[in-house]
Amino acid sequence: MSWAANTGKGTMRGMEAPIELTGIYPINWKEYSKVDDTNSGTFMYFVNRISK
């Protein structure tokens, strides 16, 4: 993954190198909030920790 061609130099300062993910990263989705009982009414999130 790398920055878009039009990304400003200040935005990517210190983070210019592309991110390369290898391996398996299981995703454990959690429910954040529910506005109604439909699938589209549930907001979900996940957090993945990736170390060097």
DSSP file (Angstrom, degrees, kcal/mol; ACC not computed):
  #  RESIDUE AA STRUCTURE BP1 BP2  ACC     N-H-->O    O-->H-N    N-H-->O    O-->H-N    TCO  KAPPA ALPHA  PHI   PSI    X-CA   Y-CA   Z-CA
    1    1 A M              0   0    0      0, 0.0    18,-2.5     0, 0.0     2,-0.3   0.000 360.0 360.0 360.0 135.9    0.0    0.0    0.0
    2    2 A S        -     0   0    0     16,-0.2     3,-0.1     1,-0.0    15,-0.1  -0.905 360.0 -79.1-140.9 170.2    1.3    3.4   -0.9
    3    3 A W        -     0   0    0     -2,-0.3     2,-0.0    13,-0.3    -1,-0.0  -0.280  51.9 -99.2 -68.0 153.1    0.2    7.0   -0.9
    4    4 A A    >   -     0   0    0      1,-0.1     3,-1.9     2,-0.0    -1,-0.1  -0.359  35.9-109.4 -67.3 154.8   -1.9    8.3   -3.8
    5    5 A A  T 3  S+     0   0    0      1,-0.3    -1,-0.1    -3,-0.1    -2,-0.1   0.788 117.5  50.3 -58.7 -30.1    0.0   10.2   -6.5
    6    6 A N  T 3  S+     0   0    0      2,-0.0    -1,-0.3     0, 0.0     2,-0.2   0.265  78.8 128.5 -96.2  13.2   -1.5   13.6   -5.4
    7    7 A T    <   -     0   0    0     -3,-1.9    -4,-0.0     1,-0.1     2,-0.0  -0.494  64.0-112.6 -70.3 134.4   -0.7   13.2   -1.6
    8    8 A G     >  -     0   0    0     -2,-0.2     4,-1.5     1,-0.1     3,-0.3  -0.326  14.8-123.4 -68.7 148.5    1.1   16.2   -0.3
    9    9 A K  T  4 S+     0   0    0      1,-0.2     4,-0.5     2,-0.2    -1,-0.1   0.858 112.0  54.8 -59.5 -37.0    4.7   15.9    0.9
   10   10 A G  T >4 S+     0   0    0      1,-0.2     3,-0.6     2,-0.2    -1,-0.2   0.852 103.4  55.7 -66.6 -34.4    3.8   17.2    4.4
   11   11 A T  T 34 S+     0   0    0     -3,-0.3    -1,-0.2     1,-0.2    -2,-0.2   0.893 115.8  35.8 -64.8 -40.2    1.1   14.5    4.8
   12   12 A M  T >< S+     0   0    0     -4,-1.5     3,-2.8     2,-0.1    -1,-0.2   0.334  81.7 140.2 -99.5   9.3    3.6   11.7    4.1
   13   13 A R  T <  S+     0   0    0     -3,-0.6    -3,-0.1    -4,-0.5    -5,-0.0  -0.304  81.1   6.7 -55.6 124.8    6.6   13.2    5.8
   14   14 A G  T 3  S+     0   0    0     -2,-0.0    -1,-0.3     1,-0.0     3,-0.1   0.396 125.2  69.6  82.4  -2.8    8.4   10.5    7.7
   15   15 A M    <   +     0   0    0     -3,-2.8    -2,-0.2     1,-0.1    -1,-0.0  -0.155  55.0 125.7-135.9  39.8    6.1    7.8    6.2
   16   16 A E        +     0   0    0    -14,-0.1   -13,-0.3     2,-0.1    -3,-0.1   0.821  47.3  91.0 -73.1 -32.6    7.2    7.7    2.6
   17   17 A A  S    S-     0   0    0      1,-0.1     2,-0.0   -15,-0.1     0, 0.0  -0.384  83.8-111.4 -68.7 139.8    7.9    4.0    2.3
   18   18 A P        -     0   0    0      0, 0.0     2,-0.5     0, 0.0   -16,-0.2  -0.310  28.3-115.6 -66.7 154.8    5.0    1.8    1.2
   19   19 A I        -     0   0    0    -18,-2.5     2,-0.5     2,-0.0     0, 0.0  -0.810  27.9-166.0 -92.1 127.9    3.5   -0.6    3.7
   20   20 A E        -     0   0    0     -2,-0.5     2,-0.5     2,-0.0   -18,-0.0  -0.960   2.3-162.9-118.2 115.8    3.9   -4.3    2.8
   21   21 A L        +     0   0    0     -2,-0.5     2,-0.3     2,-0.0    -2,-0.0  -0.828  13.1 172.2 -98.7 131.9    1.8   -6.8    4.7
   22   22 A T        +     0   0    0     -2,-0.5     2,-0.2     2,-0.1    -2,-0.0  -0.966  42.3  29.8-132.7 152.7    2.7  -10.4    4.6
   23   23 A G  S    S-     0   0    0     -2,-0.3     2,-0.5     2,-0.0    -2,-0.0  -0.579  94.8 -47.5 101.3-165.4    1.2  -13.3    6.6
   24   24 A I        -     0   0    0     -2,-0.2    -2,-0.1     2,-0.0     0, 0.0  -0.937  41.4-172.6-115.7 131.3   -2.2  -13.9    8.0
   25   25 A Y        -     0   0    0     -2,-0.5    -2,-0.0    25,-0.0     2,-0.0  -0.856  15.9-149.4-124.9  93.7   -4.1  -11.2   10.0
   26   26 A P        -     0   0    0      0, 0.0     2,-0.5     0, 0.0    -2,-0.0  -0.360  10.9-142.8 -64.0 141.5   -7.3  -12.6   11.5
   27   27 A I        -     0   0    0     21,-0.1     2,-0.7    19,-0.0    21,-0.1  -0.931  12.3-167.8-111.1 124.2  -10.1  -10.0   11.9
   28   28 A N        -     0   0    0     -2,-0.5    19,-0.3    19,-0.2     2,-0.1  -0.849  15.9-153.9-113.3  92.7  -12.3  -10.1   14.9
   29   29 A W        -     0   0    0     -2,-0.7     2,-0.3    17,-0.1    17,-0.2  -0.383   9.3-164.2 -69.0 142.1  -15.2   -7.7   14.3
   30   30 A K  E     -A   45   0A   0     15,-2.8    15,-2.2    -2,-0.1     2,-0.4  -0.947  24.4-111.6-124.7 147.6  -17.0   -6.2   17.3
   31   31 A E  E     +A   44   0A   0     -2,-0.3    13,-0.2    13,-0.2     3,-0.1  -0.654  31.2 178.3 -78.7 130.9  -20.3   -4.5   17.4
   32   32 A Y  E     -     0   0A   0     11,-3.4     2,-0.3     1,-0.4    12,-0.2   0.855  62.1 -22.1 -97.8 -51.1  -20.0   -0.7   18.0
   33   33 A S  E     -A   43   0A   0     10,-1.4    10,-3.0     0, 0.0     2,-0.4  -0.987  50.5-143.5-158.3 161.5  -23.6    0.4   18.0
   34   34 A K  E     +A   42   0A   0     -2,-0.3     8,-0.2     8,-0.2     3,-0.1  -0.990  13.5 177.1-133.9 123.0  -27.0   -0.6   16.6
   35   35 A V  S    S-     0   0    0      6,-3.3     2,-0.3    -2,-0.4     7,-0.1   0.685  76.0  -9.3 -98.1 -22.1  -29.6    1.9   15.3
   36   36 A D  S    S-     0   0    0      5,-0.7    -1,-0.3     2,-0.3     5,-0.1  -0.933  78.8 -90.5-159.0-177.9  -32.1   -0.8   14.3
   37   37 A D  S    S+     0   0    0     -2,-0.3     2,-0.2    -3,-0.1     5,-0.1   0.187  88.7  99.2 -91.4  18.1  -32.5   -4.5   13.9
   38   38 A T  S >  S-     0   0    0      1,-0.1     3,-1.1     0, 0.0    -2,-0.3  -0.630  83.5-114.7 -97.5 162.3  -31.4   -4.7   10.3
   39   39 A N  G >  S+     0   0    0      1,-0.3     3,-1.2    -2,-0.2    -1,-0.1   0.874 118.3  52.7 -61.4 -36.6  -27.9   -5.7    9.0
   40   40 A S  G 3  S+     0   0    0      1,-0.2    -1,-0.3     3,-0.0    -3,-0.1   0.570 100.8  63.1 -77.6  -6.3  -27.4   -2.2    7.7
   41   41 A G  G <  S+     0   0    0     -3,-1.1    -6,-3.3    -5,-0.1    -5,-0.7   0.329  86.3  87.0 -97.5   7.5  -28.3   -0.6   11.0
   42   42 A T  E <   -A   34   0A   0     -3,-1.2     2,-0.5    -8,-0.2    -8,-0.2  -0.933  64.3-152.4-112.1 126.1  -25.4   -2.2   12.9
   43   43 A F  E     -A   33   0A   0    -10,-3.0   -11,-3.4    -2,-0.5   -10,-1.4  -0.848  18.7-172.9 -97.7 127.9  -22.0   -0.4   13.0
   44   44 A M  E     -A   31   0A   0     -2,-0.5     2,-0.3   -13,-0.2   -13,-0.2  -0.781   6.4-177.2-118.2 160.2  -19.0   -2.7   13.4
   45   45 A Y  E     -A   30   0A   0    -15,-2.2   -15,-2.8    -2,-0.3     2,-0.3  -0.969   6.9-167.4-147.5 162.8  -15.3   -2.1   14.0
   46   46 A F        -     0   0    0     -2,-0.3     2,-0.4   -17,-0.2   -17,-0.1  -0.983   9.2-152.0-147.7 154.8  -12.0   -4.0   14.3
   47   47 A V        -     0   0    0    -19,-0.3     2,-0.5    -2,-0.3   -19,-0.2  -0.997  11.2-166.7-126.5 127.0   -8.5   -3.2   15.5
   48   48 A N        -     0   0    0     -2,-0.4     2,-0.6   -21,-0.1   -21,-0.1  -0.962   9.7-149.9-115.9 129.2   -5.5   -5.0   14.1
   49   49 A R        -     0   0    0     -2,-0.5     2,-0.5     2,-0.0    -2,-0.0  -0.871  16.8-176.5 -97.2 123.0   -2.1   -4.8   15.7
   50   50 A I        -     0   0    0     -2,-0.6     2,-0.3   -25,-0.0    -2,-0.0  -0.981   4.5-167.4-122.5 121.7    0.7   -5.2   13.2
   51   51 A S              0   0    0     -2,-0.5    -2,-0.0     1,-0.1     0, 0.0  -0.757 360.0 360.0-109.5 156.0    4.3   -5.2   14.5
   52   52 A K              0   0    0     -2,-0.3    -1,-0.1     0, 0.0    -2,-0.0   0.467 360.0 360.0 -77.1 360.0    7.5   -4.9   12.6
